């Protein structure tokens, strides 16, 4: 039981650090207008403290165009 709560706490701290790093990079200034902007924000949050080691994940996605 105790290990599960410790792991849960570590995951929350990891994501909070990633959210702070994304904020420091200015990703929250305007709402994401494109899919790639949203995925970049999500990747930075998921990367957590790795953002401070020089990692700068950039997301990209392509939405299929109607035929």
PABA-904887 format. One record per residue (C-alpha): residue number from 1; x, y, z; residue in one letter. Coordinates in nm, 4 decimals, m for minus. Layout:
N
<NUM; <X; Y; Z>; "A"> ...
***
This chain:
67
<1; <0.0000; 0.0000; 0.0000>; "X"> <2; <0.2774; 0.2438; 0.0885>; "X"> <3; <0.4754; 0.1851; m0.2306>; "X"> <4; <0.1716; 0.2637; m0.4447>; "X"> <5; <0.1174; 0.5969; m0.2727>; "X"> <6; <0.4869; 0.6859; m0.3057>; "X"> <7; <0.4808; 0.6059; m0.6776>; "X"> <8; <0.1606; 0.8071; m0.7188>; "X"> <9; <0.3179; 1.1038; m0.5422>; "X"> <10; <0.6282; 1.0802; m0.7634>; "X"> <11; <0.4125; 1.0779; m1.0776>; "X"> <12; <0.2217; 1.3866; m0.9629>; "X"> <13; <0.5451; 1.5713; m0.8769>; "X"> <14; <0.6928; 1.4683; m1.2151>; "X"> <15; <0.3924; 1.6110; m1.4031>; "X"> <16; <0.3867; 1.9311; m1.1958>; "X"> <17; <0.7539; 1.9920; m1.2766>; "X"> <18; <0.6758; 1.9380; m1.6448>; "X"> <19; <0.3846; 2.1829; m1.6280>; "X"> <20; <0.6089; 2.4443; m1.4651>; "X"> <21; <0.8731; 2.3926; m1.7356>; "X"> <22; <0.6123; 2.4352; m2.0098>; "X"> <23; <0.4967; 2.7547; m1.8417>; "X"> <24; <0.8526; 2.8869; m1.8283>; "X"> <25; <0.8840; 2.8274; m2.2011>; "X"> <26; <0.5737; 3.0410; m2.2575>; "X"> <27; <0.3459; 2.7693; m2.3930>; "X"> <28; <0.0468; 2.8871; m2.1893>; "X"> <29; <0.0395; 3.2411; m2.3357>; "X"> <30; <m0.2259; 3.1636; m2.5939>; "X"> <31; <m0.4523; 2.8638; m2.6388>; "X"> <32; <m0.3127; 2.6057; m2.8803>; "X"> <33; <m0.4522; 2.6706; m3.2267>; "X"> <34; <m0.2992; 2.3677; m3.3951>; "X"> <35; <m0.2623; 2.0030; m3.3108>; "X"> <36; <0.1170; 2.0339; m3.3038>; "X"> <37; <0.1027; 2.3107; m3.0418>; "X"> <38; <m0.1191; 2.0998; m2.8172>; "X"> <39; <0.1060; 1.7964; m2.8551>; "X"> <40; <0.4168; 2.0041; m2.7775>; "X"> <41; <0.2600; 2.1221; m2.4516>; "X"> <42; <0.1567; 1.7661; m2.3614>; "X"> <43; <0.5029; 1.6273; m2.4393>; "X"> <44; <0.6715; 1.8932; m2.2260>; "X"> <45; <0.4446; 1.8124; m1.9332>; "X"> <46; <0.5083; 1.4387; m1.9744>; "X"> <47; <0.8854; 1.4955; m1.9972>; "X"> <48; <0.8815; 1.6469; m1.6481>; "X"> <49; <1.2242; 1.7244; m1.5030>; "X"> <50; <1.3965; 1.6083; m1.8227>; "X"> <51; <1.3097; 1.9525; m1.9622>; "X"> <52; <1.5808; 2.0947; m1.7369>; "X"> <53; <1.8459; 1.8619; m1.8800>; "X"> <54; <1.8154; 2.0184; m2.2246>; "X"> <55; <1.5337; 1.8047; m2.3615>; "X"> <56; <1.2900; 2.0121; m2.5682>; "X"> <57; <1.0262; 1.7786; m2.7086>; "X"> <58; <0.8404; 1.9145; m3.0083>; "X"> <59; <0.5194; 1.7492; m3.1123>; "X"> <60; <0.3793; 1.7170; m3.4549>; "X"> <61; <0.0689; 1.5575; m3.5880>; "X"> <62; <m0.1103; 1.5395; m3.9133>; "X"> <63; <m0.4846; 1.5293; m3.9349>; "X"> <64; <m0.6152; 1.3429; m4.2375>; "X"> <65; <m0.7761; 1.5721; m4.4918>; "X"> <66; <m1.1156; 1.4806; m4.6264>; "X"> <67; <m1.1100; 1.3374; m4.9747>; "X"> 
***
